[in-house]
Amino acid sequence: MVVIHIKRGDDSQFLLETTVQAAVEDVLKSVVMIHNGRLKVYRICTEMALLAEHGPSLPPEMHGLSEDQIQDLRLKDDWAETCVASGGFKENKDPCGRRNGCQPLEKMQEVLHKTIAEAKGIISKEQVKSNKCLTEQHVCDALDMLRGAVMIVFPMNLPPHDPIREELENREVLIGTQDEKFVLEASMTQLWFAGKEMQCGKKLLDYVGRNEKSKMIMKVQKRGQGPPSREPTLTEEQRKALMAAEFQRREQLKKLDEDDDSYLNSSWADNHQLHRAFQGLSNISWKPH
């Protein structure tokens, strides 16, 4: 099987295992699904951390309003009494005014935080260093873990407008947000290998050959942005090692140059030593007594 190291720009994303017989469009579709799935997991983890601190989300019309403004506008959170954390809650107001401040108790917080860490570990970029490939099933497993943790802490589920529930039900709206810039669409995405765009309708073997035991780097790029930057010839570790070796070599050459000049001050290198010895001028000192 061929192992593909997927990068976006110079940033490593994940490893994908496939075969040289795979069509480029199938590989592209898998890359986009895994990439977007990882982003979804990270978005949910971010919101779950806020859920553990400040409870479920307020209705959108109440976001950012003070208590006085909410009373003046006669707004009410109809889900506050229904969507309560298992075991009760304690008050911890959200300084951003987006959540209702009903923080789950410590044991339930531990469930959320532990699940967040496990889910992030499954789709982490550190898996690249461990040579572990990522599949769509890994992303699904991470999402299922997060969904299960939410149901444990909130048996009555979260309000329909809560970002976590919207993400888990694929109802999220990212238009106008910073997260929208990172999401990919298969029709607007390109794969690049060795400075060449991989065209749909071809197979991987048309670009990488027929060796099934190879590992390569492919870059993901949005269509219309031009070719991505090429990979550096040396890695950062190799570059540092090369610079250290070059510095050591220069220091050795400098030391050798100093040693080459030092023999000129030695008595055995003096061409007139024998002549002065016959004349008795060998041990003459010019210092005053």
C-alpha positions in Angstrom: 0.0 0.0 0.0 1.1 3.5 -0.8 1.4 6.0 2.2 0.6 9.6 1.4 1.7 12.4 3.7 -1.0 15.1 3.2 0.1 18.7 3.8 -1.6 22.0 3.5 1.0 24.5 2.8 4.0 23.5 4.9 1.7 22.2 7.7 1.5 18.4 8.1 -2.1 17.1 8.3 -2.3 13.3 8.3 -1.1 10.1 6.6 -3.4 8.4 4.2 -3.0 4.8 3.0 -4.1 3.8 -0.5 -3.0 2.0 -3.6 -1.4 3.2 -6.9 -4.5 1.8 -8.7 -6.7 4.4 -6.9 -8.3 7.1 -9.0 -7.1 10.6 -8.3 -10.7 11.8 -7.7 -11.3 9.0 -5.1 -8.1 10.0 -3.2 -9.1 13.7 -3.4 -12.6 12.8 -2.0 -11.1 10.9 0.9 -8.6 13.6 1.7 -11.3 16.3 1.7 -13.6 14.2 3.9 -10.9 13.4 6.5 -9.6 17.0 6.5 -13.1 18.4 7.1 -13.9 15.7 9.6 -10.8 16.7 11.6 -11.8 20.3 11.6 -15.3 19.3 12.8 -13.8 17.4 15.7 -11.6 20.3 16.7 -14.6 22.7 16.6 -16.7 20.4 18.8 -13.8 20.0 21.2 -13.5 23.8 21.5 -17.2 24.2 22.2 -17.2 21.2 24.6 -14.5 22.9 26.7 -16.8 25.9 27.0 -19.7 23.6 27.8 -17.7 22.2 30.7 -17.1 25.7 32.0 -20.3 27.6 31.4 -23.0 25.1 30.5 -25.3 25.0 27.4 -25.6 27.8 24.9 -28.2 30.5 25.2 -30.6 31.2 22.4 -29.0 33.3 19.6 -31.2 36.3 20.4 -29.8 36.4 23.9 -26.1 36.3 23.0 -24.0 39.1 24.5 -26.9 40.7 26.4 -26.7 41.7 30.0 -29.3 40.5 32.6 -30.9 43.9 32.5 -31.2 43.9 28.8 -32.7 40.4 28.8 -35.3 41.6 31.3 -36.1 44.7 29.4 -36.6 42.7 26.2 -38.5 40.0 28.1 -36.4 37.2 26.7 -36.4 33.8 28.2 -34.3 30.7 27.8 -37.0 28.0 27.4 -34.4 25.2 27.4 -32.6 26.1 30.7 -34.9 23.9 32.9 -34.9 21.0 30.4 -31.3 20.7 29.4 -29.7 20.2 32.8 -26.4 18.4 33.4 -26.5 15.0 35.1 -26.0 15.3 38.8 -26.8 19.0 38.9 -24.8 22.2 38.2 -23.2 25.2 39.8 -23.3 28.8 38.6 -20.4 30.1 36.6 -21.3 33.0 34.3 -20.0 33.2 30.8 -18.1 36.5 30.4 -18.9 36.4 26.7 -22.6 36.0 27.3 -23.1 33.1 25.0 -23.8 30.3 27.6 -26.3 30.2 30.4 -23.7 29.7 33.2 -25.0 26.4 34.5 -21.6 24.6 34.8 -21.7 20.8 35.3 -20.3 19.4 38.5 -16.7 18.3 38.7 -17.2 14.6 37.8 -19.1 15.5 34.7 -16.4 18.1 33.8 -13.9 15.3 34.0 -15.9 13.2 31.6 -16.0 16.0 29.0 -12.3 17.0 29.3 -11.1 13.3 29.2 -13.2 12.7 26.1 -11.9 15.9 24.4 -8.3 14.7 25.0 -9.0 11.2 23.6 -10.8 12.5 20.5 -8.0 15.0 19.7 -5.5 12.2 20.2 -7.2 10.1 17.5 -6.9 12.7 14.8 -3.8 14.5 16.0 -1.0 15.6 13.7 1.3 13.8 16.0 0.1 10.6 14.4 2.2 11.6 11.4 5.4 11.3 13.6 4.2 7.8 14.7 3.6 6.7 11.1 -0.1 6.0 11.9 -2.5 6.5 8.9 -5.8 8.2 9.4 -9.1 6.9 7.9 -12.6 8.2 7.7 -13.5 5.6 10.4 -11.1 7.2 12.8 -12.9 10.6 12.4 -16.3 8.8 12.9 -15.0 7.2 16.0 -13.8 10.5 17.4 -17.2 12.1 16.7 -19.0 9.1 18.3 -16.9 9.5 21.4 -17.8 13.2 21.7 -21.5 12.5 21.1 -21.5 9.8 23.8 -19.8 12.1 26.3 -22.4 14.8 25.7 -25.3 12.3 26.2 -23.7 11.1 29.4 -23.4 14.6 30.9 -26.7 15.9 29.3 -29.1 12.9 29.1 -31.9 15.3 27.9 -29.5 16.4 25.1 -28.4 20.0 24.4 -30.7 22.8 23.1 -31.2 22.7 19.3 -29.3 26.0 18.9 -26.2 24.8 20.8 -23.2 24.7 18.4 -22.2 21.2 19.6 -25.6 19.7 18.8 -25.6 21.6 15.4 -22.2 20.1 14.6 -23.2 16.6 15.6 -26.4 16.8 13.5 -24.5 18.4 10.6 -26.5 21.6 10.8 -23.6 23.9 11.5 -23.5 27.2 9.6 -19.9 28.4 9.1 -20.6 31.2 6.6 -18.9 34.4 7.6 -16.8 32.7 10.3 -13.0 32.1 10.4 -13.6 28.4 10.3 -15.1 28.7 6.8 -11.7 29.5 5.3 -10.3 26.1 6.3 -13.1 23.9 5.1 -12.5 22.3 1.7 -14.9 21.4 -1.2 -13.9 18.5 -3.4 -14.9 20.4 -6.6 -12.7 23.4 -5.6 -9.7 21.5 -4.3 -6.5 20.2 -6.0 -3.9 17.7 -5.1 -0.3 18.5 -6.0 2.7 16.1 -6.2 6.3 16.9 -7.2 5.2 20.4 -8.4 2.4 19.0 -10.7 -1.3 19.2 -10.3 -2.9 15.7 -10.2 -5.7 15.6 -12.7 -9.0 13.9 -12.1 -9.6 11.0 -14.5 -6.1 9.6 -14.0 -4.8 7.1 -11.5 -2.0 7.6 -8.9 0.3 5.3 -10.9 0.4 7.9 -13.6 2.2 10.2 -11.2 4.0 8.1 -8.6 4.7 4.9 -10.6 3.7 1.3 -9.8 5.7 0.8 -6.5 3.1 -0.1 -3.9 5.7 0.3 -1.0 6.4 3.9 -1.5 5.8 7.0 0.7 5.2 10.4 -0.8 4.1 14.0 0.1 1.1 15.5 -1.5 -0.2 19.0 -0.9 -3.8 20.2 -0.8 -4.6 23.5 -2.4 -7.8 25.4 -3.2 -8.4 25.8 -6.9 -7.2 29.1 -8.3 -4.4 29.7 -5.7 -1.7 28.4 -7.9 0.9 25.7 -7.1 1.9 25.3 -3.5 5.5 25.9 -2.4 7.9 23.0 -3.0 9.2 20.9 -0.2 12.7 22.0 1.1 15.6 19.7 0.1 16.5 19.3 3.8 14.3 19.0 6.8 14.7 21.4 9.7 16.7 18.7 11.7 18.9 18.0 8.8 19.6 21.7 8.2 20.5 22.2 11.8 22.8 19.2 11.8 24.5 20.4 8.6 25.1 23.9 10.0 26.6 22.4 13.2 28.9 20.2 11.1 30.0 23.1 9.0 30.7 25.2 12.1 32.8 22.4 13.6 34.7 22.0 10.3 35.5 25.7 10.2 36.7 25.7 13.8 39.0 22.7 13.0 40.4 24.5 9.9 41.0 27.7 12.0 42.9 25.7 14.6 45.0 23.9 11.9 45.9 27.3 10.4 47.1 28.5 13.8 49.1 25.3 14.3 50.7 25.7 10.9 52.1 29.1 11.8 53.3 28.0 15.2 56.3 25.9 13.9 57.9 29.1 12.5 58.8 30.1 16.1 60.4 26.8 16.9 64.2 26.4 17.1 64.3 23.4 14.7 62.6 25.5 12.0 65.4 28.2 12.1 67.6 27.9 8.9 70.5 29.8 10.6 70.6 27.7 13.8 73.7 25.7 12.8 75.5 28.8 11.7 74.9 30.6 15.0 76.0 27.5 16.9 79.4 27.5 15.3 79.8 31.2 16.1 78.7 30.7 19.7 75.7 32.9 19.2 73.0 30.3 20.2 72.2 31.3 23.7 72.5 35.1 23.6 70.0 37.0 25.6 69.2 40.7 25.0 67.5 41.3 28.3 69.3 43.6 30.8 70.8 42.0 33.9 
